[in-house]
Amino acid sequence: MPRPDCSDVRKQGWLLKESAVVRSYRKRWIVLTPDHLYSFKRERVYVDPTEDIDLTQCGTVKSADDLTNKPYSFTVQVPDRNYFFCAVNDGERNEWVAAIGRATTESRRVRSYSEEVEYQEQQARLAAARKKEGAALARGTGAADSGGEDDEPAVPRGGGARFV
């Protein structure tokens, strides 16, 4: 696994994390970045994470005392797994939940904006291609690549709009 990018650490500290197989809680150094939540065995040694949680996939982060029967616990839910953590007190748990929540919101907002820009650019390219193709068909050439900026807009040949 490549070395995780911990250049933009939003929050870090010791938490107990439930293991996937044995279901016991182990002390882990947790590092929150804008897009990931990493778990390490040693403090400030950012190699060989025991977990790498992709926060762009995070559905929910919330208190989980009722699910774990452990005080100050919280869960980070992603499609393939629910991760459970325990803090040392209520304030620390609330800080982690809020920080992870902010990171997931930021990553979604950035992703949504970039996807929207990409979608708008794609739609503009498609519209230009349709206009060019329509103009070529209206001239009767049948070739979409023969037009230029001086092309007249395509005029429908009889009938008008049809709805299917």
Contacts in CASP RR format, 6 or more apart in sequence:
PFRMAT RR
TARGET T0000
AUTHOR 0000-0000-0000
METHOD contacts of the structure
MODEL  1
MPRPDCSDVRKQGWLLKESAVVRSYRKRWIVLTPDHLYSFKRERVYVDPT
EDIDLTQCGTVKSADDLTNKPYSFTVQVPDRNYFFCAVNDGERNEWVAAI
GRATTESRRVRSYSEEVEYQEQQARLAAARKKEGAALARGTGAADSGGED
DEPAVPRGGGARFV
1 48 0 8 1.000
1 49 0 8 1.000
1 52 0 8 1.000
3 46 0 8 1.000
3 47 0 8 1.000
4 31 0 8 1.000
4 33 0 8 1.000
4 36 0 8 1.000
4 38 0 8 1.000
4 46 0 8 1.000
4 49 0 8 1.000
4 52 0 8 1.000
5 33 0 8 1.000
5 36 0 8 1.000
6 31 0 8 1.000
6 33 0 8 1.000
6 38 0 8 1.000
6 46 0 8 1.000
7 33 0 8 1.000
8 33 0 8 1.000
8 34 0 8 1.000
9 31 0 8 1.000
9 32 0 8 1.000
9 33 0 8 1.000
10 32 0 8 1.000
10 33 0 8 1.000
10 34 0 8 1.000
10 99 0 8 1.000
10 102 0 8 1.000
10 103 0 8 1.000
11 31 0 8 1.000
11 32 0 8 1.000
11 95 0 8 1.000
11 96 0 8 1.000
11 99 0 8 1.000
12 29 0 8 1.000
12 30 0 8 1.000
12 31 0 8 1.000
12 32 0 8 1.000
12 44 0 8 1.000
13 29 0 8 1.000
13 30 0 8 1.000
13 31 0 8 1.000
13 43 0 8 1.000
14 27 0 8 1.000
14 28 0 8 1.000
14 29 0 8 1.000
14 30 0 8 1.000
14 43 0 8 1.000
15 27 0 8 1.000
15 28 0 8 1.000
15 30 0 8 1.000
15 85 0 8 1.000
15 86 0 8 1.000
15 87 0 8 1.000
15 96 0 8 1.000
16 25 0 8 1.000
16 26 0 8 1.000
16 27 0 8 1.000
16 28 0 8 1.000
16 85 0 8 1.000
16 86 0 8 1.000
17 25 0 8 1.000
17 26 0 8 1.000
17 28 0 8 1.000
17 30 0 8 1.000
17 39 0 8 1.000
17 50 0 8 1.000
17 51 0 8 1.000
17 83 0 8 1.000
17 84 0 8 1.000
17 85 0 8 1.000
17 86 0 8 1.000
18 24 0 8 1.000
18 25 0 8 1.000
18 68 0 8 1.000
18 83 0 8 1.000
18 84 0 8 1.000
18 85 0 8 1.000
19 25 0 8 1.000
19 26 0 8 1.000
20 81 0 8 1.000
25 70 0 8 1.000
25 84 0 8 1.000
25 86 0 8 1.000
28 39 0 8 1.000
28 40 0 8 1.000
28 41 0 8 1.000
28 50 0 8 1.000
28 51 0 8 1.000
29 39 0 8 1.000
29 40 0 8 1.000
29 41 0 8 1.000
29 42 0 8 1.000
29 43 0 8 1.000
29 44 0 8 1.000
29 45 0 8 1.000
30 37 0 8 1.000
30 38 0 8 1.000
30 39 0 8 1.000
30 40 0 8 1.000
30 85 0 8 1.000
30 96 0 8 1.000
31 37 0 8 1.000
31 38 0 8 1.000
31 39 0 8 1.000
31 40 0 8 1.000
31 46 0 8 1.000
32 96 0 8 1.000
32 99 0 8 1.000
32 100 0 8 1.000
32 103 0 8 1.000
33 103 0 8 1.000
34 55 0 8 1.000
34 103 0 8 1.000
34 106 0 8 1.000
34 107 0 8 1.000
35 54 0 8 1.000
35 55 0 8 1.000
35 56 0 8 1.000
35 103 0 8 1.000
35 107 0 8 1.000
36 52 0 8 1.000
36 53 0 8 1.000
36 54 0 8 1.000
36 55 0 8 1.000
37 51 0 8 1.000
37 52 0 8 1.000
37 53 0 8 1.000
37 55 0 8 1.000
37 76 0 8 1.000
37 83 0 8 1.000
37 100 0 8 1.000
37 103 0 8 1.000
38 46 0 8 1.000
38 49 0 8 1.000
38 51 0 8 1.000
38 52 0 8 1.000
38 53 0 8 1.000
39 49 0 8 1.000
39 50 0 8 1.000
39 51 0 8 1.000
39 52 0 8 1.000
39 53 0 8 1.000
40 46 0 8 1.000
40 47 0 8 1.000
40 48 0 8 1.000
40 49 0 8 1.000
40 50 0 8 1.000
41 48 0 8 1.000
41 50 0 8 1.000
51 83 0 8 1.000
53 76 0 8 1.000
53 78 0 8 1.000
53 83 0 8 1.000
54 78 0 8 1.000
55 100 0 8 1.000
55 103 0 8 1.000
55 104 0 8 1.000
55 107 0 8 1.000
56 104 0 8 1.000
56 107 0 8 1.000
56 108 0 8 1.000
56 111 0 8 1.000
57 78 0 8 1.000
57 79 0 8 1.000
58 76 0 8 1.000
58 77 0 8 1.000
58 78 0 8 1.000
58 100 0 8 1.000
58 101 0 8 1.000
58 104 0 8 1.000
59 77 0 8 1.000
59 78 0 8 1.000
59 79 0 8 1.000
59 104 0 8 1.000
60 75 0 8 1.000
60 76 0 8 1.000
60 77 0 8 1.000
61 74 0 8 1.000
61 75 0 8 1.000
61 76 0 8 1.000
61 77 0 8 1.000
61 97 0 8 1.000
61 100 0 8 1.000
61 101 0 8 1.000
61 104 0 8 1.000
62 74 0 8 1.000
62 75 0 8 1.000
62 97 0 8 1.000
63 73 0 8 1.000
63 74 0 8 1.000
63 93 0 8 1.000
63 97 0 8 1.000
64 73 0 8 1.000
64 74 0 8 1.000
64 75 0 8 1.000
64 84 0 8 1.000
65 71 0 8 1.000
65 72 0 8 1.000
65 73 0 8 1.000
67 73 0 8 1.000
67 75 0 8 1.000
67 84 0 8 1.000
68 75 0 8 1.000
68 84 0 8 1.000
68 86 0 8 1.000
70 86 0 8 1.000
71 86 0 8 1.000
71 90 0 8 1.000
72 86 0 8 1.000
72 87 0 8 1.000
72 88 0 8 1.000
72 89 0 8 1.000
72 90 0 8 1.000
72 92 0 8 1.000
72 93 0 8 1.000
73 84 0 8 1.000
73 85 0 8 1.000
73 86 0 8 1.000
73 87 0 8 1.000
73 93 0 8 1.000
74 84 0 8 1.000
74 85 0 8 1.000
74 86 0 8 1.000
74 87 0 8 1.000
74 93 0 8 1.000
74 96 0 8 1.000
74 97 0 8 1.000
75 82 0 8 1.000
75 83 0 8 1.000
75 84 0 8 1.000
75 85 0 8 1.000
76 82 0 8 1.000
76 83 0 8 1.000
76 85 0 8 1.000
76 100 0 8 1.000
77 83 0 8 1.000
85 96 0 8 1.000
86 93 0 8 1.000
87 93 0 8 1.000
87 96 0 8 1.000
129 144 0 8 1.000
131 151 0 8 1.000
131 153 0 8 1.000
131 154 0 8 1.000
132 144 0 8 1.000
132 145 0 8 1.000
132 147 0 8 1.000
132 148 0 8 1.000
132 151 0 8 1.000
133 144 0 8 1.000
134 144 0 8 1.000
134 154 0 8 1.000
135 147 0 8 1.000
135 151 0 8 1.000
135 152 0 8 1.000
135 153 0 8 1.000
135 154 0 8 1.000
136 142 0 8 1.000
136 143 0 8 1.000
136 144 0 8 1.000
136 145 0 8 1.000
136 146 0 8 1.000
136 147 0 8 1.000
136 151 0 8 1.000
137 154 0 8 1.000
138 152 0 8 1.000
138 153 0 8 1.000
138 154 0 8 1.000
138 155 0 8 1.000
138 157 0 8 1.000
139 146 0 8 1.000
139 151 0 8 1.000
END
